[in-house]
Amino acid sequence: MIAALILGTPRLFAGDDSKGQSDILDPMRNVGGMSAIRRQIETFRQAGIEKVVIALGSDAERIETHCARLCVTFVRYDGDAAHDDGLRAGLEYLRRKCERAFVAPSNYPFFTVGTLQAMLDCEAEVVYPELENRAGYPFLLTERMFGNISFDAVAGNFSETFRAKGVQSLAVSVQDKGILLNVGAAEESEINAVVKVHPLRGLKLDVKVSLSRENSFFGPGALHLLQLTGEAESLMQASKLMGLSYSKARKLIARMETYLGYQVIESQHGGRSGGFSTLTPKARILMEKYMLLQAEIGESAQEIFNRHFGGDIEMPE
């Protein structure tokens, strides 16, 4: 599996274009019709990357609320003064959960799906995009590198740093100005110019699949909660990773079980090793069937969309 890690604490990621406090970016700042952090999430999702993790230090609750319905995973860490904190916390969480992971600071939201796909086609311990001999974001790491890299190593001269450390790195040449655009430091005219031609501005299909009886009770959010519960073996930990209160998570589970007529998790409380939660066999079957349904509906819906809207659509200025 390929994952993505967004470094969400704004004040840390000025990069090479640092101009001091003017580089501080609110990840929720509107850039071209959507927030910077949602723009990154949407780009990763369009590239087929479902496991998106956001590492948060300061301002965590506000960003969790902003992204609550996007089925991302939140990893909190203490403090917001060190460049490495978010990178270390996020990669530690992803260890043994994926083969490779993209990493992007939240103030570089304009890279494209095409850039991600070009990077995925390459095999190296570290892959990074390059435009006119300038390295940009995101970078792509193999799981072996998760514990052997620092943010400082990828915030300056990529090729020289990696060569000095004996790391197998590969630069991918792309025609994508977004890899270099630090929106915390850029002028509005620079941002507007990239927005105007960015692929996310194009017309696209957005389909969400839910299961209902009298009311809807199972959709992407419910699936995400079960996935995280199975992964963490704890409903409480899963709720934290979703930025959800434990009481709300319990209500969502109770709602599922009421409409399904069977248990989806089994919990044990207390004891020497503490409590834990496991998914029931029926829950795993439900999740598998739902994901297959999602995929088939998505493919069919895209074909229908292409048939009706596949031609040139006039873009608003």
Residue, then its C-alpha position, 0 to 999 in steps of 0.5 A: m500500500i502507498a500512503a501519504l503524510i501531510l505535515g500540518t503544523p503551519r509555522l514549521f515548513a518555510g523551506d528554501d523560500s523562508k522569509g520569516q514570519s510571513d511564511i506562516l501558513d494556516p493550512m485552512r487558508n483558502v487557496g483557489g476555492m478550497s483550503a490548502i490542506r483539503r487541496q492536498i488530500e484531494t490530490f492524493r485521493q485522485a491519485g488513488i492513495e486512500k491512507v492519508v495521515i496528517a501530523l499535527g502539533s499546534d492547532a490540532e483540534r481546529i484542523e481535525t474539525h476542518c477535515a473531520r469528514l474527509c476520512v483521514t487519520f490524525v497523528r498528534y505530537d507534542g510541541d511545534a518548534a522542531h522540524d522533525d517532530g511531525l515527520r517522526a510521529g507520522l512515519e512512526y505511525l505508518r511503519r509496517k502499514c505501507e510500503r512507501a509514503f509521500v510526505a508533503p508540508s501543508n504549505y505546498p498544496f499545488f503539486t498535481v496527480g500527474t507528478l505523483q503518478a510519475m514518482l510512483d513509477c520510479e524505484a528508489e529509496v527516496v524519490y523527489p520531483e524536480l523542475e528546472n533543476r530545483a527539487g520540490y515537494p512531495f517526496l516519496l520514501t520507502e518504508r525502510m527509510f522511515g526511521n532514517i530521515s529527518f526533515d532537515a535532510v529534505a528541506g534543503n539540497f536534496s541530491e547533495t544531502f542524500r548523496a552524502k548519506g549514501v541514500q539511493s535517491l532519484a529526481v523525477s523531472v516534471q513540468d509542475k510549478g506546484i512542487l515549488l510553490n510555497v503558498g505561505a511565502a508566495e504572492e497572490s498573483e503567483i498563486n492565482a496563476v497556478v490555480k488557473v491551470h491546475p487540474l483540480r479546477g477541472l470538472k470531476l465526479d464526486v460519488k459517495v456510497s452509503l448503506s441505508r435502511e430507514n436511514s443511512f447508517f454505513g458509509p466512508g466514515a463508518l468504514h474508516l472507523l472500523q478500519l482504524t479500530g481493527e488496526a489499533e485494536s481499540l475503539m478509543q484509539a481509533s476515535k483519537l486517530m479520527g479526531l472524533s470523541y469516544s462517545k460519538a464513536r460509540k454512538l456510530i458503532a451502536r447505530m451500525e449494529t442496530y441497523l445491521g442486526y449484529q455486532v461489528i466489534e467485540s470489546q473487553h474492558g480492564g484487566r492487566s493489559g487494559g481493554f481492547s476491541t476487535l472486529t467481528p468476522k461479520a464486520r470484516i465481511l461487511m467491510e470487504k463487500y462495501m469496498l467492492l461495491q464502492a469500487e464497482i460503482g465508482e468505475s461505472a459512474q465514471e464511465i457514465f460521467n465520461r459519456h455525458f461530460g467527456g467533452d470540453i467543458e468551459m472553465p470559469e475565469 
